[in-house]
């Protein structure tokens, strides 16, 4: 997805003197991927971004595997979690492996700190709520249906203004990008892609904050959160340019691909990352073959676990799920539409649903917190009644 963006006051060349009107030297910072061999951005600060005023406490984090290790289909009714915490402390782990960790959150407290995930890229899907993500690149207002993508190492602040905030959060061990098959050799999205660059929102530049003091921030490490304090406000950037920054894509801007017969889930792919993909199910016309069966056929994906997060609408292949439901269909087991839904879909012309799907290529480990909202009867939901 990254494309070149330049905002604010930058010099004509990298790594040369860049001074304020009063003659003060700005301090360049390079944020890059894979050492100096992949995408990067250069930022110009009023003061060195290395000025740490104090090192605070360390709080350990551990993803706990479920005590119930039974291998089965699962339905998690995540709206049954009580509200609590902020967008970091309020996370409830759902499932994880070495490539990805999945959480939901219902934050009801402000996050009075800056946050940097030093280990993972983050995708924050906003089911309900609105607010602003602010970073040293600028501000990104967000609302329902937004995928907020924050590459690792970017310092940001997330302010929620809604009263009933519901978030699906993905921690990704590798970068989150648009699929390779939708891009040409120059990185431009192709004509047949289900979105284009116009659909992606980049930060709106804000004037630098010129303040000294002690500004608290949290760094996500491999096994916890480390507290720090900057000696100046971290958003003191006068300008920046490059390919590395947070961005937003809204699920309602995904343009579904349809066909004469039922097409498989890869047509819904929205993002790729090492070890998994993210797909968007959106309102779309059904298949138009005269004998088409619009409901998905039963399928057994031997190389992936399927996670489906239900957002809103009429879920055409299943009853018993609602907003915020998560179904997990693991390796080794077939799944498909419920009894009556397969034949019942014949003749229907369209569906009106939104859902987010995560397909992983390594087995997922169910988290202990998931058991709190687990429906034990779900594995039997394919029996005729």
Secondary structure, 3 states (H helix, E strand, C coil): CCCCEEEECCCCCCCCCCECCCCCECEEEEEECCCCCCCEEEEEECCCCCCEEEEEEEEECCCCECCCCCCCCEEEEHHHCCCCCCCCCCEEEEEECCCEEEEEECCCCCCCCEEEECCCEEEEEEEECCEEEEECCEEEEECCCEEEEECCCCEEEEEECCCCCEEEEEEECCCCECCHHHECCCCCECCCCCCCHHHEEECECCCCCCCEEEEEEEEECCCEEEEEEEEECCCCEEEEEECCCCEEEEHHHCCCCCCCCCCCHHHHEEEEECCEEEEEECCEECCCCCCCCCCCCCECCCCCEEEEEEEEECCCCCCCCCCCEEEEECCCCCECCCCCHHHHCCCCCEECEEEEEEEECCCCEEEHHHHHHECCCHHHCCCCC
